[in-house]
């Protein structure tokens, strides 16, 4: 029966199974991942795992890409409700913090895997896209008068994303049981201050 199910599984389904199993292994192992154990947990041959991803680094890269797919879907690629930029972006900051705190992979990617070459490559690519979108977001707010024209839109967007990420990271290192409402307030105050006039 297992062999029959394996034959009916598509390549996309097999890749997804490997990635989702890898997520569980990384979380339970604090960032460690062995291909043999991964294949066994997924009910696949080790050779099949190598066939789809090449090596452990390929699996880790796929896991990180999947993480940022979910992140961008919930935080980046939607327009939050609100008449003014500040109202919309305060909701985005709230959604971003919720995602980071609720996603079990966050501390693994930010800390345990943060120095791995495959993770650095994926994050560099994803951050560029996020900064591009943040820049356009700032330019739109400048056109409506919500952010002063003299601010550098790209630099401002990058600084906001960086401030939020590092603010969350600093707090996750302490505990995941922090007052999330307080953290949202503190980070939003910082982001809001960045978007005001420098004159």
N, C-alpha and C positions, 0 to 999 in steps of 0.2 A: 504493500500500500504506500509506504514511504517513497519507494522508487517510482511508482506511478505518479504520485503527486509531484515529485521532482521533475519528471519529464513534462508534465503539463505546465509547470511554472515558466513564465516568460522571463526573458533576460532582464527586463525592467523590474519585475517582481523579485527576481533573485538578487539584484543589486540592492533593492530596497530592504530585503530581508537581512542582507549582510550589514548594511549601514545601521539598521535599527538594533541588530544584535550587538554591533560594535558600540553603540551608544550605551547600552546596558552594561557591557563589559568595562568600558572606560569609567563610567560612573561608579560601579561597584568596586573597581580596582584602583580608584583614585588616579586614573590617567594611564594605567598600564594596559597593554593590549598585546596578546600573543595570537598569531594567526591560527595555530593549531587549535587552541581553546575556542577561538571565535568560530571556526568552521564547525567544531563539534557542537557548540551551543546552537548554531544555526541549522544543524542537521544536514550539513553539506560536506563535501570533500574539501580538504585543505587546498588541493589543486584548483578547485573551482573558484575559491576565494582569490587565489593568486591570478587566475585567468581574468577576472573582472577588474581587479584593482592593482595588479602588478606586485605590490608588497604592502607591508604594514603602513608605510607612509601614504600610499594611495588610499587606503581605507580611512586613515585619519583625515586626509584632505577632504574626502567625500563627506565625512561626519561634520566637519567644520562648515563646509558649503551648505549642508542640510540645515545646520543651526542658523546660518545667516539667511537662508531662504525663509525660514519661519520668522526670524527677527524682522526682516524687511516687509514681510506680508502683514505683520501685526503692528509695526511701528513706522516704517519708512514710506511704504507705497500707498498710504491712504491719506485722505484729507479729513482732519478732525473738524467737528462742528464748532462754530464760533464766528462772530462778525469780525473781530480783530485778530491780527496775527498772534498777539499775546494770549488770547483766549484759546486759540487752536493749539498753539505750541505748548501751553501748560498741560493740556491733555495728552500731547505726544510724549512729553517728559514723563508723565504719570504712567502711560502705557509702556514706555521703554523700561522704566524701573521695575514695573510689575513683571515684564518679560524676563529680565535678568534675574530677578529673585525667584521666580517660579520655575525657571529652566534649570534642571539639574546639571546640565553641561556647562553652565556659566563659569563656575570656579575651575572646572577642568580645563577649559579652553583658555581662560584668562591667566591661570597659574601653572598647572601641571604640564600643559602642552604648549604654553606660550612661546617657548624658545625653539620649538621644532621647526625645521625649515619648511615643511609642508604647510604648517599652520600660518607661518609668517607670509608665505606666498599667497595663500587664500585670503588672509585678512588684508593684505596690501591691495589686492584686486577688489575686494568688497568695500573697503574703506574709500577707495577712489570713487566708486559709484555713489556711495553714501554722501561723500563730500560734494560731488557734482550736483546731487539732488538738493543738498542743504544750501548750496550756493544759489540755485535757482529759487528755492524757497525764500531766501533772504532778499533776492532781487524783486520777487513778487511783492514782498512786504514793503520794500522801499518804494515801489510804484504806487502803493496805496497809502503811503505816508506813515506806516506803522513802525518803520525803522529808518533812522536818518540816512540820507543819501551819501553822506561822507564816509560811512563805514565800508570797509572792503568786504564785499559779500562772501567771497571764497574763504578768506581768512577767518571771518566771523563764524561761518558755518562749521569750519574745521575745528575752531576753538570750542564751540559749543558741544560738538560731538565728543571731543577729547575730554572736556571738563566733566561731562556726564559719565563717560566710561570710567575715568579715573576716580570720580567720586564714589561710584558704585563699587569699584574694585577695592578701594580703601576700606569701605564698610563691610564688604563680604569677607575680608581677611579677618575681621574682628568677630562677626557673628551673622548668621542668616536670620536671627530672631530679633533684629533691631526694629525700632518703630519706623515702619515704612512711610507712614504719613509725614513724620518729621523729616525723613531723608528727602522725600519728594519736595517738601517746602524749601529746604535748604538748597537743593540743587536748582530748583526753579528760580529762586531768588538770584542765584549766581548767573544763570542763563539770561534772566530778564535784565540784570545789570549790564551784561555784555552788549545787549541790543540797544542801549540808550546812547545818546549823543556823547561824544568825547570832548566837545567844546566846553 
